[in-house]
Amino acid sequence: MLHKFCIAPMIDYTDRHCRYFFRKLTKNAFLYSEMVVSETIVYGDKDFFLKFDGSEHPVALQIAGSNPKNLSYAAKCGEDFGYDEINFNLGCPSKKVQEGNFGACLMNDMDLVEDCLGSMIKSVSVPVTVKCRIGLDDDDPYEVLPAMIERLNSIGIKTIIIHARKAILNGLDPKKNREIPPLDYDLVRLIKRKWPELNLVLNGGINSIEKAKKELNSNQYDPDGIMMGRAAYIDPFILTNIDNVFYKDKKINHSRFDIVREMIPYIESEIANGTYINHITRHMLGLFHGVKGAKVWRSYLSENAPKRKSDINVIKEALIKIEEIQKEVA
Ligand SMILES: Cc1cc2nc3c(=O)[nH]c(=O)nc-3n(C[C@H](O)[C@H](O)[C@H](O)COP(=O)(O)O)c2cc1C
């Protein structure tokens, strides 16, 4: 139930400000951090990379790496900071990530994956989960994925998020790797049939609430949850449907304007602590997606927030502008 609707880890996107904003739209969706490399946690500013607001729960920290010792330390730090889950990245195909020997390329080295996960599991008491692809390059996913799931299951990984397309490590950049290899939802259902006890989350191409609903209600081997990435960022207001549709909870019935007003005290307190306003408002640009005045909202914030970095009036002015446009429509 917890994972029924997850919002995907997205580097440069799902930082703590973005997650705080998403939480104003849904109380229940399971949120994921951006990928954080274990060495960043070992050697970097832990507060900067790990701190988050208490309202973000349930929230997972996604870690990438391939050094079991560093991973176990990073996982423990994540638990100490209060994350509800530690997720291990086995899906990122970027060149840089491959050079560091982590992400999707690790699916070729399941012995190392077992070492990494084993040491993380030993160091924390929160669940350790995996996000992976269905295979790499010339792999046959119908052979590779079941073999991998078998091994993950045997070491105690109970929640697996499957981005249901292969990762092509040579020749496709990360963007194309989210578009070109075809999606195979049937394979995820096959895995569910074989391992009904696992908590399986389907990811990739879920671009609307309707599609999420359909994929969770099509037959007895449906995944336990779905994970949405890009669509949630492009049109975040759709997230207000999650609580009632997927969690049988009350819908957050606040308007887009209410959401902006609710964000203002947070933005004010962040500015007081030295955060630039554009680091928060950039995640809110899509809030009025598809409604009259969306362009003005977006362009006013994009132009002014980076220039007036500590000025809360930027968002108040943008709000007045779009309110006026909407009044004209009404
Ligand atoms: C900008 C961006 C950044 C991403 N960063 C990560 C990441 O840090 N970790 C990860 O596992 N996946 C990452 N992904 C992949 C998403 O989590 C997700 O698997 C992918 O976008 C497919 O889901 P979607 O079709 O719903 O967008 C990223 C995707 C995007 C668009």
The ligand as a MOL file (V3000), in Angstrom:
LIG
                    3D

  0  0  0     0  0            999 V3000
M  V30 BEGIN CTAB
M  V30 COUNTS 31 33 0 0 0
M  V30 BEGIN ATOM
M  V30 1 C 15.5760 14.6040 -15.2160 0
M  V30 2 C 15.5740 13.1550 -14.7920 0
M  V30 3 C 16.4530 12.7430 -13.8230 0
M  V30 4 C 16.4550 11.3960 -13.3960 0
M  V30 5 N 17.2830 11.0320 -12.3690 0
M  V30 6 C 17.1780 9.7650 -11.8640 0
M  V30 7 C 17.8600 9.3990 -10.6810 0
M  V30 8 O 18.5210 10.2180 -10.0310 0
M  V30 9 N 17.7310 8.1070 -10.2530 0
M  V30 10 C 16.9670 7.1930 -10.9270 0
M  V30 11 O 16.8680 6.0350 -10.5040 0
M  V30 12 N 16.2980 7.5360 -12.0360 0
M  V30 13 C 16.3670 8.7930 -12.5060 0
M  V30 14 N 15.6160 9.1520 -13.5780 0
M  V30 15 C 14.7160 8.1700 -14.1950 0
M  V30 16 C 13.3300 8.2460 -13.5330 0
M  V30 17 O 13.4030 7.9200 -12.1700 0
M  V30 18 C 12.3500 7.2930 -14.2400 0
M  V30 19 O 12.8470 5.9880 -14.1260 0
M  V30 20 C 12.1960 7.6250 -15.7140 0
M  V30 21 O 12.0210 9.0110 -15.9360 0
M  V30 22 C 10.9960 6.8650 -16.2980 0
M  V30 23 O 9.7980 7.2480 -15.6570 0
M  V30 24 P 8.7640 8.2860 -16.3690 0
M  V30 25 O 8.4930 7.7340 -17.7430 0
M  V30 26 O 7.5510 8.2650 -15.5030 0
M  V30 27 O 9.4360 9.6110 -16.4390 0
M  V30 28 C 15.5940 10.4710 -14.0110 0
M  V30 29 C 14.7030 10.9130 -14.9890 0
M  V30 30 C 14.6780 12.2400 -15.3740 0
M  V30 31 C 13.6800 12.7030 -16.4110 0
M  V30 END ATOM
M  V30 BEGIN BOND
M  V30 1 1 1 2
M  V30 2 1 2 3
M  V30 3 2 2 30
M  V30 4 2 3 4
M  V30 5 1 4 5
M  V30 6 1 4 28
M  V30 7 2 5 6
M  V30 8 1 6 7
M  V30 9 1 6 13
M  V30 10 2 7 8
M  V30 11 1 7 9
M  V30 12 1 9 10
M  V30 13 2 10 11
M  V30 14 1 10 12
M  V30 15 2 12 13
M  V30 16 1 13 14
M  V30 17 1 14 15
M  V30 18 1 14 28
M  V30 19 1 15 16
M  V30 20 1 16 17
M  V30 21 1 16 18
M  V30 22 1 18 19
M  V30 23 1 18 20
M  V30 24 1 20 21
M  V30 25 1 20 22
M  V30 26 1 22 23
M  V30 27 1 23 24
M  V30 28 2 24 25
M  V30 29 1 24 26
M  V30 30 1 24 27
M  V30 31 2 28 29
M  V30 32 1 29 30
M  V30 33 1 30 31
M  V30 END BOND
M  V30 END CTAB
M  END
